[in-house]
Amino acid sequence: MNDTELKNILEGYLTDRLKGKTTINAMVSLSGGACQENFLAELKVLDGPEKGSYETVFRTDKGAALLASLSREDEFGVCNLAYQAGVKTPRPFWLETDRSVTGSPFYFMQKIAGKATGRYIVKDPSLNKIRKQLTVDLADNLAKIHSVKPSDCKDEKLKATLWMGQDPQDKVVANGSVRSLRLELERMQEAYPAMELILNWLEKKAKPSDKVVLIHGDFRTGNFMVTPEGLQGIVDWEFAHWGDRHEDLTWVCMRDWRFGKLNKEAGGFADRSEFYEAYEKASGVTLDSGMVTYWEVMGNLRWAIGCIGQAERHLSGKDKGIELAAIGRRACEMEYEAMRIIENAG
């Protein structure tokens, strides 16, 4: 359906849902994530119990899902968990799981200011004065995300989903991640011997985690909304799951998320040691250097497999696009980086 048809459907839906005449004054397509489409939606509820004006983002499915991506229903639940834990993230509104409304599940969330573009965050001079505080704020918010434990989730369906097929009784959280990546590797049509070597190393070096906590799953430059006033919010929760805190802490430090600022290992905006020190202060947890190495290798393998998956979306015809095809060619960079880290680890 086109944007006008979607707007009309949603106006009728919200009028019924909110028990008050609702108009959408503007509905503009925004850049989406790998699995979702986003539209700016300025709403006015003219009467009823939720009367008022709302600046929201309408979020729905897009094409094929990626490895371990959540449904909109589960993503909505995770956003609520994070929001209730005090994480600076947009407030979610009005989940709908009935596909008959628009063809896909959807929900609305609070619109926040700022840009998430990697090169803007790491290079724009208007942010020079706030990058130091941005480092502290991101570390503080990541500590709040990691404060959420499985026992805090009262939605049993969501709790089970966030285990992503892992054994809740297995204290070696990495075992589940290794199994998941091995299954993905086995599904690939071509052979990737470097990935096999990396996976074998991960299998051999896995060890218990300190705690199982909520993991954002894609905590990196590109998924934070920032203005010259500072951090506005953390977005894109579609890869959230229960896991080891070091997974998020190393994902943000991966070479691929530095956007040309390779000397600033934490997302291109800070030194790794500076970011980790801020996280330890906020969380009260001392990080394990061995786990940092381990999960950075894991992250590079995960993204290498993800890059192949992006290319396959293009090649299959499900989501044609030059960007998807180009990302597929980058898998070798992550293979090289993972092998380099393994070699340096001794």
N, C-alpha and C positions, 0 to 999 in steps of 0.2 A: 504494500500500500504506500501511497505517497504521504508527504508530511502533513498536507491539509486533511486527508482522510484520517490519519492518526490523531491529529489535534481534535477533530470532531468526535471521534470515538471516545477519547479520553475526557473531553468535557462532559459527555453524557454519563460516562462511568463515574467520574468524581462527583457529579451532581447527585447521583444515587447513593454513592458510598458515604459522602459527607453530609447528606440530608440537607443540602442547601445548593441553590443555583450557583454553578461554578463556571467561570470563563477562563480560557487560556489566552492571554493577551499577546504572547510571543512564544513560538516554539522553534528553536534553532538547533540544527545538528551541530554537535561538538565532536572533537576528536575523541575516539573511543579507545578502549584497551584491545588486547588481543582477542578477547572473547565477548566483548560487550559493545553496545551502541549507547551513546549518551546524547540527550537533548536538553538544552536549556528550556525550562518551562516556567513562565511567570504566571502565577495563578491568582485569581480573585474568587474567594468564596463569599457570595453576596449576602447570604443569610444562613441560619442554622447554627448548631453548636460549635462549629469550627470556622465561623465567619472571620474573614481577614484576608490579608495579602501574603502570598508566599513566593519567595524566589527559590525554585527547586531545580534539580536535575532529574530527568526521567531516564531510568537505566533499565535496559533490556538486553536479551541475548542477541548475539551476532554470529551467524555462520556456525562453524564447527567449534566445539570446545577443545581446550588444550589439556594436556596431562594434568590431572589433579585439580582442575578448576571447579569451583563450587557452583551449584545452581543458584539462581537469584534468591530463592527462598532461604537457602543456607547462608548465602552472603549477607542477606538482610539480618539474619540471626547473629552472625559474627559482628556486624557493625553495631548492633545493639549491645553486645557484650563489651566491645571496646568503648563505646560511648558511655556506658554505665560505669566503666572502670576509670573514667576521667581522661581518656585519650582524646587528643585534639583531632577529631574526625567529624565529618558532616553527620548531622542527626538524620537517621532514616525515617521515612514516612510511608504509610499506605502500601503495604505489600499485596500483590495479587498473583496467585498461582494458577488461576483458571485460564488456560490457553485460549478459550473461546473469545476472550475480550479483544486481544490484539494478535493472537497467534503465538505468543511467547509469554512466559512469566515476566513480571516487571515490578519495580517499586520506584518511589520518589525519594530523593534525599535533599537535604539543605544545600543550597548553592553557597560556595565560599569563594572569596576573592583569591587572586594570585595566578601564577603560572607554575607549571611543573616541568617545563622544557629543560632538559639537561644542560644545554649550553647557556641558557639564561641563568640558571642557578650557579653554575661554576665560573662564569666569565663576565656577566653583566656588571659594570661598575656601580650601578645603583644599589647593588647588594653588598658592596665591599664592607660597609660598616656593620652589617648584621650577621656575617657568616660565622663569626666566633660564637655569638649567642645562638645562632641556628644549630650549631653543633651541640650545644648544651640542651636546647629544646628538643631536638630529635632524640638524643640519648635518654632524656627524661621520659618522653612519650614511649620509646621502645621499652623502657623499664616498666611502664604502666601496662603495656600490652602483655609483657611477660609476667605480670602479676596475676593474670587470669589463668586459673588452673582448671583441669577437667571437672573437679568437684564444684566449681563455681557455675557450671552450665546446668541449668535445671531442665532444659529441653533435651530429653533423652535421645531423640532422633538426631538432633544437631550434634550432641556429644559423640554419638557413635560415628556420624559422618566424618567428624574432624579427626578421627583416628586414621582415616585414609587406608583402611585395610591392615593397619599395624596391630600387633598384639599388645593390648593395654598392660599386660602383665610382664612384658619384656622390658627390662630396665635399659637395655641397649637399644635406644630409639633408632640408632643408625641402621640396625638390621632391617627394619621396615622400609627405610628409604632405599637401601641397597636392593632389596627384593623388588621394589616398585620400578627402579631404574633398569634392573636386569630384564624384567618383563617387557619394558618399552624397547629395550635394545633387541630382544628376541623378535619383536614384531616388525622390525625394520626390514626392508626388502634387500638392503645391501649389507655387506660386512664392514664393521668399523673396529679393526684390531686395536687401535689406540684406546678406544672407549672400553674395550674388554680388559685391557691391561689396567686402566684406571679403576675399573669396577672391582677387579680382583684385589687390588691394593686396598680399596675401601673395605672390602669384605674381611680382609685379614686384619686390618687395623682398628676395626670397630670396638668401642668400649662404652661402658655405662655413662649415662648423662646424670648431671647433678639433680635435675628435676624435669618433669614434663610440664611445659607451659604452652600458652597460646602463641603461635608463630604467625606473623603477618604473611610470610611466604613470598613477598616481593618487595621487601623493604629496601628501597634504593632511590637514588636521584632519578626523578621522572615520576615518582609516586608521592611527592610532597608538593603541596601548593604553598608558594612563597611570594611575598611582596617585599618592597623595601622596608616595610615595618616588621618583617620577620615571618615565622612559620604560621600559616593559616590553617593547615590541616593535612592529615595523612589519608590517602585515598587508595582505591583499588585493592580490595580484600579478597579477590576471587581465588587466591591460592592459600588462604589461611588454613591452619591445621594444628594439632597438638604435636609438639616436637621439642628439640633441644635449642636453647636460647642462642647457641653459637651459630646456628643456621642463619638467623636474621643478621647477626653481627658480622658475619663474613660475607653474606650476599651483598650488603651495601658497599663492601670494600673490594669487590671483584673488579678487575681491570676494565671490564667492559662497561662499567657504570661511571667511569671517571670523566668521560666526555672531553678527552684531550688533556686534562690536568692530571697526568699520570703520577706526579710527585705527591699529590694529595690523595692518599689511598682510600680515605673514607669518602666515597662518592664524588671525588673531585672538589670537595669544599673544605676538607680538614685533614690533618695528619691522623693516621689510624690510632696512634697512641693517645692523642688528644680526645678522640671520640670514645675510645674504650675507657679511658680514665673517667670521663663524664658519665658513662654508663655505669661503671662500678660504683661511683659516688651515689647515683640516683637509685640503683637497685640494691646496693649493699652486698653484691655478689662479686667475688674475685674470679676473673676469667681464666680459663685453662689454655695455655699457649698451644699445647698439643691438640686440643679440640679446635682451636682456631685454624690450625693448619689442616686438620682433617676435614672440617666442614667447608673450608674454602675449596678444597679439591672436589668435594661433593657438589658444591654449587656450580663449579665450572663444568662438571660432567652433566649436571641437570640442565644447564643452559645450552650445552652442546646438543643434547638430545632434543631440547625445546626448539633449537634452530632448525634441526632436521624436520621436526614436526610442522613448523611454520612453512617450510618449503613444500612439504607434502600437501598442505592445505591448498597451496597454489597449483601444484601439479595435478591434484585430483579434480580440480575445477570447482571445489566447494567455495573457495574464496580466492578468486583470481586477483593478483596484485603484484606489482614489481617489487614492493617493499618485502613481501613475504618471500619471494624468490631470492632477493638479495640477502635477507637474513640467513637463509639456508646455507649460503656459501660461507658464512662466518663460523660454522661449527668447528672448523679446523683451528681457529684462534683459541677457542676454549680448550680443545684437546691439548694444544701446545702449552697453554698456561697451566693446566692441571699437571702435565708431565714435568714442567719446570719446577713447580712447587714440590712435587714428590721427590725429584732429584735433590733439591736443596734441603729437604727434610732429612735426608740420609737414610 
